[in-house]
Amino acid sequence: MKTLTLAAILFSFVAYAKPDGRKPVDLKSSKTLNEQLESIISYPSALKEGNKSGIVILEFHISDQSQIGRVKVFSANQDLNNDIIHQLTGQKIFLKQSSADQSYTVRLYFKKE
């Protein structure tokens, strides 16, 4: 299975989730991957309790129907992991080129506001 690591996302692009909740995804625009993730993910409740910021690494695949699946979150906080998996699984992502056999790895920064 071919793995595609989005180094540009890891080192130069940052997806920020805001505590104010989800924003609607504009499917007609050509948003980058991190902009689409920012539109989908809201500030996790596991971080709200302590008013914390955090960095989370996650891996996911995109199906032939452009849906996020097989989400893995690399964090020691199981509540945080479950929250992010729940928010992402089944959501639509639109990339110019994607294949069901590719995995995407991104770093998410959650910052308190």
Secondary structure, DSSP 8 states (H G I E B T S, - for coil): ------HHHHHT--EEE-TT------TTS---HHHHHHHH----HHHHTTT--EEEEEEEEE-TTSBEEEEEEE-S-HHHHHHHHHHHTT-B---SS--TT-EEEEEEEE---
